[in-house]
Amino acid sequence: MRFRILLWLSLGLPCLLLAQVKPKKTVQSRDSVILKPLGLEPQKIDTVEVKRNTVLKQQLLDRVRINLRSNPVLLNGNTFDVLNNIPSLQIDELGNLSFLGKMGVLVTVDGKQTHLNGIALISYLKSIPATSVANIDLMSIPPAKWSAEGYAGVIDIRTKRDVLKGLKGTVFLGGSKGQLWKYNNGMLIQYGTKKWTINSGFSIARSSNYFDVARERQLVAEDNEINTIAQHNQERNHALEMNARIGLEYRISKNSSIELNWNFLQSNYKELGVYQTSFSNAGDLFQSTSSWSNLRNPIHKNSANLHYDYAAENKKTTIQWDVDYLNYTSNRWQDLTTMIMQRAAHQRKDEQLLYSNNPFVVDLFGIKTDFQRKFEERFELEAGFQLSRSARSSRGYYKKGKTDQDLRDADALESAFRQVEYLEAIYTDFQIKLKQWEFKLGLRTEYSQFHNEINDVYAELGKRKQTLYLFPTLFGIYKINKENNKAIQIAYGRRIVRPNYQDLNPAIFFFDANTSYQGNAHLVPQLTDNMELKYVHGQRWNIGVTFLNHRDYISMIHQLNGKNYAQTYQNIEAVRSTAISLNVGQEIFKSLTLYGFGQIQYIHYKNTPDELNDLSIDRNLWSFQSNLMIQVKLPHKLTINWTNSYRTNVLYAQTVIKPLYQMHLAINKQFSNNLSLALTIRDLFHTNVIKREIVGDRFNIRSKTINDSQIVGLNFNYTFGLYQKQKAQKTSLETEVSRM
């Protein structure tokens, strides 16, 4: 009942407010502020005209650009908080990120991949203050110059590229509390002279969470007898993370510059888990187990980037060149103790110890060049190439026994896996303007060759050693009226999802004695065709239709073998989805603005078993999701953001995730142009309870997961320094270092 009341309240209030909307002219006011034009250094001026209806989103030919200046709440806290306040995005503390309802989003910062996921990605986003972000580009279908990885699109976070003479710094402090404490504190320092600029940053963060999972598995035996396995899991984890980065830029001339950047990440992840399992047959309990897990996973990441930038005097020709290197290491240690109790004997029958060690090393090296030429106002050409080499290796060491003194090597579980991949890519983008029409055509070609070794023996996996893919893209816009505020847009792009190393790695990771995860070395890349048709009504609202066709879709699969439950990844032959989505940004009153996103989606999974894939599936589902954000501006520079999100059942291959509703609140106080304070409350009523139902061949699994999602946080930002703006020709293009 409480859930329904909250849902109807959150959906009904915006409808009542929309009914009051009346046509009105743009309201302007004159205030004394610090003006921060995009790409320019703030300048103190006496008066400036500020349009009250500054839009949150700007629709461009091939992307949606988020203007942080449109919402004071977006200018406070960190980049993670910013993404949480964009209606078409969903992100949580665990690193689950979806864009327009689709998972598998590629996150880049200044066009460069972070090569992070999960809580490591969240900690990195929290180390970037919102005040250092210029804008955020959302690309559901990226142009050809971007990596073809990730079928759900790209989120590119563009940081400010100030050219200063003097010292400028930003201090950010953030703390939050659910059941467990979290914090994120750091500082950014920038110092510039006529020719040199030094950028540096340092942050230290603690992330923590807990999971309370209730799971029931029902297995149907060949004689139709039902066996039930009931499980109750409790986990607590925390990670202490340190991020550091430093960049040195030298302006060779007013037309060219060279820059060297270094990033460092260190994380110490620790997790304690207790797993209670009971086994029953036809309703009679006959066995139970208790497992205790102690997991440690230290992570180190070092990355470096050398960047050269050139722009001709007339700015019609630009050239960029990048060299990148990344080294990533982790070492997962786990101590797992399991006690087995026989119901009939009422005593402990057996004790098992399993110790494991899984080191993992990644080395990436890449070179990329971009060229852009504007021939005249109507024509523009972009082209470039990329070369990269990646090497990934891991080993799995296991020891088993009844006591510490009896531990012996478990040779049957041990494995070694190594993968080396070479990637070569070239692309061209051609843009043309014809009166009310504008087109952008692109083609990206990627050639890769790889080899794999399992247990130090060469193996050709995925049936292919060398692959060649073509990724065409098309963007078109027709401007209906002369004011250019109404338009029809079309877009098409082909994307790829290559199985990552952990998806392929055959090493087994045990959650408990009866639950495990293992990679699948036979995975092949997933190819996706993405088509969009959209009507844009100014910056107020747009409505669109999308269609996705996936081949060899990579999905998590659940399998049961006796009492043991295993997770792995497999290719699904065909997955197709269609969606209708609506985006709204409307000023209701002078101090009240509504932003909204809604989507209806249909998805269908189909797979026919073969010799390497025994999965049989033919399932479909309609779903709906919405996200409404109400912004209220109060006196004394107070701003409130109230966000409500809801979705119905969602289908992921064998799994249906039940409906979910959440409410969030953010309050911002701007004390001055340099000082701000923000209060955030995530999952206000702790409704983020994940319920899943997994249906497979002769088994059914139901689970409920509760985690530390109800969080109250406080963020403080302060900018200081003595500096002045230098006049320098901006030469940077929107570049990226693609998948390495």
C-alpha positions, 0 to 999 in steps of 0.5 A: 500500500505504501508503495502504491501511494508513493508511486501515484503521488510522484506521478500525479503531482507533475501532471497537475503542474503540467496542467498549469502550463501557459505560453509565455515569453522568455524571462530575463534578469540582470544579476552580478555573477561570474560568467563561465562560457563553455571553453573560456575562463570565468571573468568577473563582470558587473551585470549579465543577462541570464535566461531563466529557461536555460535548457538542461539538454541540447540536441545536436546532430549525433549526440545530446549535450548536457549543460551543467550550468542549467541546473545549480545542483549539477554544479555541486558534488561530483560527477557521480552525482551529476549522472544521477540527476540526468533523467535518461541515465540510471546509475547506482553505487555498485556501478550498474549504469544504463542509458535509455534503459540499456546496459553496456554503456561505454564511459569516457573522460575527455574521449579516453576510456577509463578501463574501469567498471563496478565500484572502481568506476564509481570511485573514479567518477566521485574523484572528479568534482562537478565544477571541473566538468564543462558538459556531458555528451550522451551518444546512443549511436556514436560517430565513426571516430569513436570506438565501436565497442558497447551497443548501448552507446557512449557517455563522454564527460568533458572536463574544462580546459582552462588556460590560466596564468596563476594558481587555481585550486578546488577542494571537495569533501564528501561523506555519506551514511547508510548502514555503513559509512562512505567518504570521498575527499580530494583536491585539484590544483592547476598552475599556469604560465605563458607557455606551461600548465600543470594540472594535478589531482588527488583523492582518497575514498572509502566505499562500503556496502552490504548484501542480504540475499534470500534465494530459493532454488527448485529442481525437478528430478527425472521422476518429477520429484521436487528438490528445494535448496534454500539459501540465505547470504549476508555479505559486507564489503569495503574498499579504500581507494586512492586516485592521483593524476598529474598533467603537464601541457606545453604550448609550442605556439598559438597553433599547437601544444603537447601534453603528458598525463599520468593517472594512478589508482590503488584499491584495497577491496575486502569482503566477508560473507556468511552463506547458510544453505539447506537441502530438502527433498519432497519437503523433508530437510536432509542436509544443511551447510554453512560457509564463511568467506574471506575475500581480498582483492588489491588493485593497482592501475597506472596509465599514461597519455601523450597528446599532440594538438595542432590547428591551422590559423584559419581553424579549418585544419586540425591534427591530433595524435595520442600515445597511450599505455595502461598497466592493471594488476589485481590479485584475488585471494579467498579463504572459504570454509564450509561445514556440512550437517546431516539432518539425520545424525544431528551432528557435523559430518564434514568440514572443507577448506578451499583457499584460492589465489587468482592473479590478473595482469593487463598491459595495453598500448595504443597509438591514435591519430585524428585529422579534421578538415573544413573545406567550406561552410557546408563540407567537413571531413574527419579521418583517423587510424588506431593501432593497439596491442593488449595482453591479459593473463591470469592464473588460478591456484587452489588448495583443498583440505579438511584442516590447515594441515591437510591442505593440498593442491587442487590440480583439477581446479587450477588453470592458466589463461593468456590472451594477446590481441592486436587491433587496427582501425581506420575511420572516415566521417563526412558531414554536409549541409544542404539548406534544411538538411544536414547529413553525417556519413561514417565508416569505421573498419576494424581488423583484429587478430588474437591468440589464446593459451589455456594452461600454457597450451595455444588454443584457437577460441571462438572459431576465429583467429582473425576478424575484419568488421565494418561499422557504418554510421549515418546521421540525418536531420531535417529542420522543419522551420526557419527557426530550426527549433523543430526537426526530424532526425534519423540515425543508424549505426553498427556496434560490437561487444567483444567478450572481455577477459573475465567473460572468457577466463575459464578459472572458477570463482566460488561464492560458496561451496555450491555456488560458482562463476566460470568464464566461457572460452568459446564466446564470440563477439556480439554485433548490434544494428541500431536504428533511431527515428526522432522528432525534436520539438525545440529543446522542450521535448522529443519523441523517438522510436529505436530498433536494435537487432543483436546477433550472438548476444552475450548474456549471463546464463544460469545452470544447475548440475545436481546441487551446484549452481553456476553462472557463466556467459553464453552467446544467444543467437538473436535478440531484438528490441523495439522502444518508444521513448519521450524526453521532456524539459519544461519550465512550469513556473518561474521557479519550477522546472520539470525534466522527464524520461519515459520509455515503452520497450519490447524485447525478444530472446531466441536461441537454438541449442548446438554442440557448444551452446545447449541453451534453449530459449524463446522469451519476450516481454513488454516493459515500461520505465520512467524517470521524473525530475522536478527542480525547484528554485528557492530564495537565498540561492537554494535549489531542490531536485526531486527525482522519481524513477519507476520500471516494470518487469525487465527481461534478461534472457532467463531472468526477470527482474521485478518492478522497482520504484525509487525516490531521490532528493538533492538540496543545494546551497550556493553561498558564493561563486566559489563555495557550495554545499549539497545534501543528497538522499538516495533511495528515500524510502529504501524501496530498492529491493531487487527481486529476481525470478530465473527460469531454466530447464527443469529448475526455477530460482527466486531471490530477493536482494537488499543492499545499502541503497538508502544513503544520506550524503553531504558534499562541500566544494570550494574553489580558490586561487589567484589567476587570470585568463590567457588568450590562447587559440583552442585547438582541442577536438572531441577525441578519444582513445578507443578500446585497446 
